[in-house]
Amino acid sequence: MKRLSAFFILIGVIVRFRQYFHNKSLWLDEAMLALNIINRNYEQLLQTLDYQQMAPPAFLWVSKLAGSWQGYTEWGLRLWPFLASLLALLLLWQLLKSLSASAAEQLAVIVLFACSFRLSYYAGEFKQYSSDVFWVMLCLLLGLKADLLQSWRKAAAVLLAGAVGLWFSHPLIFVLAGIGFYQLWQWQLQRKPADLLPLAAVGGGWLMSLGIQYVFILAKDTNRAAMQDYWKEAFLPVPPHGKAELEAWLNIPQQLFYSTLGINSIGWLLIFIVLAGVILLWEQKRYWVMALLLPLPLIIVASVLKIYPFSSRLLLFLTPPTALLTGMGIVAIIKRLNHPALTLLLVLLVFIQPVALATLHIFKPIENEEIKPLLRYYEQNARADDVLYIYYGGGNAARYYETIGFAKLPGRVIYGNFDRNNPLRGIAQDVSQLPIAESRRIWVLFSHILNKEDLYTRELLGSYKEGKLMQKATGTELYLFE
């Protein structure tokens, strides 16, 4: 089984390399963060970011360093997320050995983690979520040690990892709480007064690091209210009113397993597998099992309090504990069942989707909004007196590529404005600025299209000029009206 585990580690490395070197276009979210990196110095990155962006300060600094080295290209901006994804994959093997996982448990966990398309996708994405996973993995590796409190060297290592990691990853605090709980339980078992000092030092160091960041950076960030409004649908409602709010609670398993392992449609089955596995693992491994479980209820409480959204990519950092509990739970159930047919069914239900998607994405990496070929096409075919209108969803990506010199956009460029209260009204105002009554050609570039607003825009322009689709790529379209 060790060779099979090594094979899936290799698969995980390959699919991450493939996603990174595919070099897909930066899309809306990435572009907004990239423009902050380009236009600000290191000190300014500690202040409230433009475009309602929020990211950990150390992540921004490392991205600034790597980006400036590579001319702020996609390669440089995505370098740390890519490296973090690879390092997390390698740390997983060490963590499994540290937890004394059997060969079968190692294989199950590695397959789930290495083949998660969510992890491989964010290996090639300029956002902090892949970095979150790395810091979680490192802190679990250093913190889930039964003898940690007997060694100042080990205590110092986990203190440093947590204190530094909090500047790279905001949700790391939930996992550190689980590790702290585990170490407190270890002290409770032995009750050695001398062990209280390193325990207090570790916990105090983490809280001091978080406190400094909160007082000097997070508390002053005026984007918090806007982000809270943006994610309002992702906060779990208490008490739930109506069918939609009740479904938000019922969808917690589905949301968790899709956001981490990339497995959908069997969320409740996986919850039962994890719970059954926890029961079977309880006698031998109850302490670190509880440490891995604790972040989930803490996040649910944080979501109810409207502190942290329970949604999508913001849950990616839970992938290490989710993979560990799911993989080991499955092995524990299989051993207890001792039934070949049920074993095969369970293996197929849980593993076939992530393995199939990992294989697919080696040959066909994931794309979002491929704006680069459309910008290049416009640059090569536009006239000096043409007008380019860029729908607001693609504006920041176009600005980014113009800033780094990827494409020079001839003619007059009009960037669309987003009217949050009435998007169609905002589009109508944008169109009123275009020379629709003149003979000049008008190009329209759509990217990150919301609510079929492209149809509305084309209808407005179509009443004045004849439109034709000139170029199309994943998530983007370029039209010419003349």
C-alpha positions, 0 to 999 in steps of 0.5 A: 500500500505504500507504493499506492500511497506514493502513486497518489501523492504523485498524482496530486503533484502532477495535477497541481503542476498542471493547474499552475502551469496552465496559466489561466487568465486572472479572473475578477477576484484575483484581478482585484487583489492583484491590482492592490499588490501592484499599486501599493507598497508593503506598508500600504498593504497593511491598510484597507485594500481597494475593491473591497478585498481582504487578505492576511498581511503576510500573504500580501507581502509574500505575494508582493515579493514574488510578484515583483520578482516576476513582473507581477505576471500570473506566474509570480502572483500565484507562486506562493499558493502553488508552493503552499499546495505542494508543501501541504501535500508533502506534510500530509504524509509526515502527519499521517506517520506522526499520528501512527496511521496504518498503511490503509489509513494513509492510503485513504487519506492521501487519495482524498487529499491529493485528488481533491479538485478544490485543492488542485484548483486553488494551487493555481489561483491567486488567493490565500486559500491554498496558503490556509491549508498549508499552515493548517497542515504544518500546525497540525503536524507540530501540535498533535504531539503527545509529548509536546509539553515535555519539550521546550523545543517542540513547544517553541516550534508550534508556538512559532508556527501558529504565531506566524501562521496567523499572519498568513491565514485568518481561519487558522485560529479555529484549528489552533483552538483544536490543538490547544484543546488537545494539549490541555487534555494531555496536561489534564491526563498527567497534571504535571505543574511544570508542563503548564508553563510551555502550555501557557507560553504557546497559547499566550504567544498565539493570542498575542500574535492575533491581538497585535494583528487585530488591533493594528490592522483588522480593527481598522479595516473598513472593508469588514462591513462590506464583506459582511454584507457580501457574505450575508447569505453564508451566515447560518441563521438562528433561529431558521425561518422558512424553508431556505434558512432551514436548508442552510443548516441541512446543507452543512454536510454537503457544503463541508465535503464539497468545499474541502474534498470536492465530493457532492451529493453524498454529504450526509453519507459522509457525515455518518461515515465520519461519525461512525469512524470517530466512534470506532477510533475513539478508544485509541485516538480520542484526543486528536480525533476531538482536536480535529473535530473541534474547528467545525462547531467553532466555525458554525458558532462564528457563522451564527455570530456573523464573524465567519461565513460558512461557505465554499472556498472559505472552508478549504482550510478544513480539508486536512482534518476533513480528509483525516477523519473521513479517510480513517473513518472509512478504514475503521468501518471497512475493518468492522464490516469485513464484507467484500461487497459492502467494502467495494460499494463504500470505496466506489461511493467515496473515492471514484469522484475525486479520483476521476476528477483528478484524472480529468483535470490533468488533461483539462485544467479548470478555467474561469474567465479566459479574458486574455485571448479576447484582449489580444484579439481586440488589440490586433483587430481594433481601429484607432477610432473604435470604442471598447466597452468592458462590462463591469465583471471584466473591468478589473481583469482588463485593467490588470492585463493592461497594467502589466503590459500584456495588451495595449488597447487601442481606441477609447476604452470605457469601463462599466460601473456596477450599480449594486442597487440596480445593475441594469440601470448601471448598464443603461448609464454605461451604454448612454456614454457610447457613441451609438448614434455615430458611425464608429465601431463599438466593441463589447467585452463580457466577462464574469456575467451576472443574471444574463446582463449580457443579453440586456446590454446587447439588446440596448446596443442592437437597437442602434447597430448590428452586433456580431460575436467575434471571439469567445472563450471560457466565461468571456465573449467579445462582440462588435457592433457596427 
